[in-house]
Amino acid sequence: MADLDEPAFARIICQWRECGAVFYVCLPCYRGQRYCSDRCRAKARRVQRREANRRYQESERGRTRHRERQRAYRRRRVTDQGSSATSSAMTMDAPTLFPAPAREAGGGAGLLVCQCCGRVGRRIDPFASG
């Protein structure tokens, strides 16, 4: 049986369709998380927005607004080209590293780590007898 000081963990499967990683969140930190990282959340949000925009543009009001926006764009569009001054020295940002979504402490010894706060606890088998 687990100590009363150890927190209980929610086992969550990332809802981003291309990820599906398993991660753990202690119950004090649990706020209905659905994604293992900000990266997965942002990707899922982009897909949701794209779908909502597509549905809106298929509606009568969406088609009308798009038509008006395109007409205004064509009226103000500049057709002459400016100079293409480019710098020979380019800078690149360092690659962004993302943490591994599912973490178990102690080399799989049944210890879990909260994805949010880093709190460590033990895996509890709800079906164990005893």
C-alpha positions in Angstrom: 0.0 0.0 0.0 1.3 3.5 -0.8 2.1 6.0 1.9 -0.5 8.7 2.5 2.2 11.4 1.8 2.6 10.2 -1.8 0.3 11.8 -4.3 -2.0 10.0 -6.6 -1.4 10.4 -10.3 -3.7 10.7 -13.2 -2.6 8.6 -16.2 -3.3 10.6 -19.4 -2.9 9.7 -23.0 -2.1 12.7 -25.2 -5.0 13.7 -27.4 -3.0 15.0 -30.3 -3.7 12.4 -33.0 -0.1 12.0 -34.0 1.3 11.7 -30.5 -0.6 9.4 -28.2 2.1 9.6 -25.5 1.3 8.5 -22.0 2.1 11.0 -19.3 1.3 11.5 -15.6 0.0 14.4 -13.6 -0.4 14.4 -9.8 -4.0 15.1 -8.7 -3.1 18.5 -7.1 -1.8 19.7 -10.5 -4.6 18.1 -12.6 -6.7 20.7 -14.4 -8.1 18.6 -17.2 -4.9 18.3 -19.2 -5.3 16.7 -22.6 -1.9 17.2 -24.2 1.6 16.1 -23.1 3.3 19.3 -24.1 2.7 22.8 -25.3 3.9 21.6 -28.8 1.1 19.0 -29.0 -1.5 21.5 -27.7 -0.5 24.1 -30.3 -0.7 21.6 -33.1 -4.1 20.5 -32.1 -5.3 24.1 -31.7 -4.1 24.9 -35.3 -6.1 22.0 -36.6 -9.2 23.1 -34.7 -8.8 26.7 -36.0 -8.3 25.5 -39.6 -11.5 23.4 -39.4 -13.5 26.2 -37.8 -12.3 28.7 -40.5 -13.2 26.2 -43.2 -16.7 25.8 -41.8 -17.1 29.6 -41.5 -16.0 30.2 -45.1 -18.5 27.7 -46.4 -21.4 29.7 -44.8 -23.1 32.5 -46.6 -21.8 35.2 -44.3 -18.2 33.8 -44.5 -18.3 33.8 -48.3 -19.5 37.3 -48.3 -16.9 38.6 -45.9 -14.1 36.8 -47.8 -15.3 38.3 -51.1 -15.3 41.8 -49.5 -11.8 41.3 -48.0 -10.4 40.1 -51.3 -11.9 43.1 -53.1 -10.3 45.5 -50.6 -7.0 43.7 -50.9 -7.0 44.0 -54.7 -7.8 47.8 -54.5 -4.9 48.6 -52.2 -2.4 46.1 -53.7 0.9 47.7 -55.0 2.1 46.3 -58.2 5.6 47.7 -58.5 8.5 45.8 -56.9 10.8 47.2 -54.3 14.5 46.5 -54.1 15.5 43.0 -52.8 18.3 44.0 -50.4 19.3 40.9 -48.6 22.0 40.5 -46.0 24.9 38.1 -46.7 25.1 37.3 -42.9 22.2 35.3 -41.6 21.5 34.3 -38.1 19.6 31.2 -37.0 17.9 30.5 -33.7 18.9 27.5 -31.7 16.7 24.5 -32.1 13.8 24.3 -29.6 14.0 21.2 -27.4 10.9 19.6 -26.0 10.9 17.4 -22.9 10.0 13.8 -23.2 6.3 13.5 -22.5 6.2 10.3 -20.5 8.6 10.1 -17.6 9.1 7.4 -15.1 11.7 8.0 -12.4 14.1 5.4 -11.1 14.5 3.4 -14.4 10.9 2.0 -14.4 10.9 1.0 -10.7 7.3 2.1 -10.4 8.0 5.7 -9.6 6.2 8.4 -11.5 7.0 12.0 -12.1 4.3 14.7 -12.5 4.5 16.4 -15.9 3.6 19.8 -14.3 5.5 20.1 -11.0 8.0 17.2 -11.0 6.6 15.6 -7.9 7.5 11.9 -7.5 5.2 9.2 -6.4 4.6 5.5 -6.8 2.3 3.7 -9.3 -0.7 2.3 -7.5 -2.4 -0.8 -8.9 -6.2 -0.3 -8.2 -6.8 -4.0 -8.9 -4.2 -5.4 -6.5 -5.7 -7.5 -3.8 -4.5 -7.3 -0.3 
